[in-house]
Amino acid sequence: MIDLYYWTTPNGHKVTIFLEESRLEYGLKPVNIARGEQFDPDFLKISPNNKIPAIVDHHPADSGDPLALFESGEILLYLAEKCGRFLPPTLRERHLCLQWLFWQMGGFGPMLGQNHHFSQYAPEKIPYAIERYQKETERLYGVLEDQLAEHLYVAGDYSIADMAIYPWVVSHAKQGIDLAVFPHIRRWYADIKARPAVIEAYRKAEAVNSASTVDENSRKILFGQGRRAKTGS
Ligand SMILES: N[C@@H](CCC(=O)N[C@@H](CS)C(=O)NCC(=O)O)C(=O)O
C-alpha cells in the first residue's frame, strides 16, 4: 500500500498517472498547498522541502520500515523499479528514458513553472521576466517536438519520461503555446490524454479539488516564504 501526499498540480498528476497505469494499491492524502498544509510538521517529516508530491511505501522491497520519498522524478523512478514497468531494463534505453526524465525535472518543469508565475501570478507584470520564460518555454517545446518527430513516445515506449512531461503540456495554453505549431507534440498529447489511466488520474484530481489553486491568500502562502524557523529542537 502506498500513501500519496498529493495536490492537483502537474507534479501531483505525474504520480497519480503512474499509480493508475500500474494499478499499484494506493491511497490519496490531499495536501492543500493553497491553504498551507504543506507546512504541517507531520508532512514536513515526509517532505522536508514542503512540496507535493511525496509518498510513503508501506511495503518496500527490502521488507523494512515504511519508506518515505519526495521529489516527483525520484518517486517515478522508485515506483518504476518497484513494479518493473515504464522504465526499460536495457542500458541504453533505460538511460534514454532517465535522460528525458531529468530533462523534465531540471528544465521543462522549472522553466514552465516560472512562465506560469510571471505571466499569471506575479502581482506586477515584468516584461523582461515574462519574455525570458516565454522564450525558454518555446525553446523547450521545440526540443520536445524534435524528439517526438523521431519517436512515438519521448524515449521509445511509453515510460515515466512521458508521465513526467505530459502534465506540464496539459497547461500549454496558459504557457502561451499553440500546439498547432508543434504537430508531433499534439499527436503525442492526444494519444496520452486518451489513455484510461490518465483519464482516471484527472478524474480523481477533479474530485479532490475542482477550483484554481491560487487566490490572494494562497499567493502569500505559496510565493511569500523565506527560510523556515527550525521546529522541535
Ligand atoms: N521538484 C519538485 C517540485 C514540487 C513542487 O513544486 N510542488 C508544488 C506543487 S506543483 C508545491 O507543492 N508547492 C507548495 C509550495 O511551494 O509551498 C518535484 O518535482 O516534486
The ligand as an SDF file (V2000), in Angstrom:
LIG
                    3D

 20 19  0  0  0  0  0  0  0  0999 V2000
   10.8610   19.3740   -7.7920 N   0  0  0  0  0  0  0  0  0  0  0  0
    9.6600   19.0980   -7.0670 C   0  0  0  0  0  0  0  0  0  0  0  0
    8.7070   20.2630   -7.2330 C   0  0  0  0  0  0  0  0  0  0  0  0
    7.4280   20.0330   -6.4650 C   0  0  0  0  0  0  0  0  0  0  0  0
    6.5660   21.2800   -6.4500 C   0  0  0  0  0  0  0  0  0  0  0  0
    6.9580   22.3470   -6.9430 O   0  0  0  0  0  0  0  0  0  0  0  0
    5.3770   21.1290   -5.8740 N   0  0  0  0  0  0  0  0  0  0  0  0
    4.4780   22.2750   -5.7510 C   0  0  0  0  0  0  0  0  0  0  0  0
    3.1490   21.9560   -6.4190 C   0  0  0  0  0  0  0  0  0  0  0  0
    3.3930   21.5280   -8.1510 S   0  0  0  0  0  0  0  0  0  0  0  0
    4.2130   22.5190   -4.2750 C   0  0  0  0  0  0  0  0  0  0  0  0
    3.9940   21.5990   -3.5220 O   0  0  0  0  0  0  0  0  0  0  0  0
    4.2490   23.7900   -3.8580 N   0  0  0  0  0  0  0  0  0  0  0  0
    3.9890   24.1690   -2.5000 C   0  0  0  0  0  0  0  0  0  0  0  0
    4.9440   25.2050   -2.0120 C   0  0  0  0  0  0  0  0  0  0  0  0
    5.8360   25.6270   -2.7650 O   0  0  0  0  0  0  0  0  0  0  0  0
    4.8020   25.6280   -0.8680 O   0  0  0  0  0  0  0  0  0  0  0  0
    9.0170   17.8150   -7.5900 C   0  0  0  0  0  0  0  0  0  0  0  0
    9.1130   17.6040   -8.8060 O   0  0  0  0  0  0  0  0  0  0  0  0
    8.4640   17.0470   -6.7990 O   0  0  0  0  0  0  0  0  0  0  0  0
  1  2  1  0
  2  3  1  0
  2 18  1  0
  3  4  1  0
  4  5  1  0
  5  6  2  0
  5  7  1  0
  7  8  1  0
  8  9  1  0
  8 11  1  0
  9 10  1  0
 11 12  2  0
 11 13  1  0
 13 14  1  0
 14 15  1  0
 15 16  2  0
 15 17  1  0
 18 19  2  0
 18 20  1  0
M  END
$$$$
